[in-house]
Amino acid sequence: MAKGEIVIDEKHCRGCALCVEFCAKGCIEIPGTKFTAEGYLLAVFSHPEKCNGCGVCGWMCPQFAIEAFKYVQPGESKEDRPKAEEPA
C-alpha cells in the first residue's frame, strides 16, 4: 500500500485549519503550541504513519503551503493498489 508524506512550508502557513478539516486520515493537527514568525498558529504533520499521500490537504490550502508526496513500494503495480469505492 502506498505511504505518504507532507511538507508544510512554515513561511506560508496561516493556520486556517482547512488541511486539518479535509484530511480524511487525521494526519494533521494544529496543537496551539507552535506559531509562525508572524504569529499564526502552525499546522503540524502529527501522524505520518496514517498518511497515504492523497494530496487533499495541499489542494485545500489557500496559501499553497503544503506539498504531498506518495511513495509506492517497488514492484507494486496500479492493479495491486486498493480500488476506491464507487459512489452510491
N, C-alpha and C positions, 0 to 999 in steps of 0.2 A: 504494500500500500504506500502511496506517496506521502511524504512528510513535507512540512513546510516551515518556513521561517519568514519573519518580517523584520524590517529595519525601520525604526521610527526616527525621522530627522528632527532632533530636538529644537533646531533653529526655526522650523516651520510649524511645529505642533502648537495648537492654540487651546487644547483641552476641551474641545467641543463635545467629545464622547460619542460621536457618530460611529467611530470604529468599534467602540465597546458595544453599542446598541446593535450593530449589524453583524458582529462576529458570532456565527452560529455555534462555534465550538467553545466560546468563552475564554479565548486566549489572551485578551487584552483587558486591562483594568486601569482605572485612574484612582490610585490609592490615596491621593490627597497629601502625600508626603514629599513628592518630587515636583519641582517647578522649573520652568524655563527661565532664561536670563531676564525675560520681560515680565516674569511673574505669573505666567499662565500655568495652570495645572498641566502635568505631563502624563500622557498615556504611556503605559508600560506593558511590554510583551511578557506577561507574567506566567503563562502556561504554554511554553513552546512544545511540550510533549503532545498537546492536543491539536496543534496546527496542521492543517492539510494543504496549506498554500493556495487556497481558493482565490485570494486576492480581493474579496469583497471589501475588506477594511480599507484597502488602498483606493478602490473605486469610490467609496463613500466619503473619503477625506477631502473636504473643500480646499485644504491648503496643500494637497499633494505631498504630504509629509510621510507617507508610508509606501515602502516598496515591499512586495511579496515575492517569495521565491518558492518554487515547488521542486522537490527532489524526488526522483523516481529511481527505484532500485535498478541496478544494471540487469538487463535481460527481461525486465518487466515490459510487456507489450501493452498496447492500448486495450486489447481484448482481455488482459488479465486484471485490469482495474475494475473496481466495483462500479456498476452502472447506476446512474441517477434514476430515482423513481420517476415514473411518468405522472404528471399532474392528473388529478381526478376530474 
